[in-house]
């Protein structure tokens, strides 16, 4: 079995850490709240992307779904972060390449518009 792009402890893989954060938006529903990135996490890059519909992260099902106005943070096992813009039930795959040393990612999706921000942390 190959590892997915992310560790999804609460969803898929035991022993991996999964974090959800309130940040500047609402925590992703169903995954807890009030949890932040580790105190020593350092921002090493970011990328703005576009998705007009359902935004999903992770290689396995279930995926983390980030709706407008939500923020999600999670541990990553690969610096290429897979994401899917699902339009009419069809997942269009893309990825964001973070710098070497990335161990956590945070996704911020504003409550309006089609852009979202992926931040990479070590």
N, C-alpha and C positions, 0 to 999 in steps of 0.2 A: 504494500500500500504506500503510495507516495504522499508526502505531507502536503496539505493545502498551502496556499499562499499565506494564510494566517493561522494562528492557534486560536481555536474557538472552544475554549475549555467548557464554558457553560452550555455549549451547543453540541460539539462534536468530539474533541480530543481531550481526554483526561491528562492532567499534568501540565497543561499550558495555561497561561494567564489571560483572562479576557477582561477588559475594563470598559466601562461606559462612563462618560463624564457629562455634566451639565454645561460646562464651559459658558458660551454666550447664548446657548439655545437650550432646548428641552432635551433631556436624556432620551435615548432611544427606548421606546415603550417595550416593556416586558423583560428588560435586561438589568434592572436595578437603577439606582440613582445615587448621587452624592459621592461617587468614586472618581478620583482624578488620576492623571498621569503620575508616575512615580516622581517624588520630590526632586530627584536628581536628573530628570529627563531634560535634555537640551535640544532645542530646535535646530535642525541642520539643513532644512530645506522645505519648500512648499511649492504647490502647483495648483493653479485654478483650472477647473475642468467644467464641462457643460453636460447636463442631462436634463431633458425636459419632462421626464416621466419618473417611474419608479427607479430608485438608485439602490443597488445591492452590492455587497462586498463579500468575498469568500469564494473558494473553489468548490466547496461542498454544499449540499443542501442540508439543513436550512442555511440560508445566507443571512448576513446582517443587512437589514433594510433601513435606510436612512431617508426619512421623509423631510419635506420642507420644514424648516424651523428646528430641526433636530441636530444633535452633535453625538458622535460616537468615537471612542478611543479604544484601541485594541493592540495587543502584542502582535508583531509580525515575524515570520520566519524567513521571508524572502524580501529583498528590497524592491522587487517588481510587485506592486500591489494591484491585484486584479479587481476590476469593478465592472458592473453591468448596468446598462441603462435599458430597462425593460419597457418596451413599447408594444402595446396590444398583445402581451403575453410572450413576445419574442425577445430574448436577452441578447443585446448587442454588447459584445465583450470589448473591453479596453483595459489598459493598465497604466499606472503611473510609476515611473522608476525613481526611487529614492536613492540617496547616496549610500555608499558602503557604511556599515555601522548602524544602520537604522534598526531599531528594536521595537519601536512603537509608532503608530500612526494615529492621527486624529482627523476626523472628517467633520467639517462644519458646513451645513446647508442652510442658507438664509431662508426666511419664511416666504420671500418672494423671489421671483426670477428663476433662471435655469442654471446658474453657476453654483459650484460648490468648491470648497477648499480642502485639499489634502495636505496635512503637515506631517513631516517626517522628524522623528526624535531618536536620539541615541541615549 
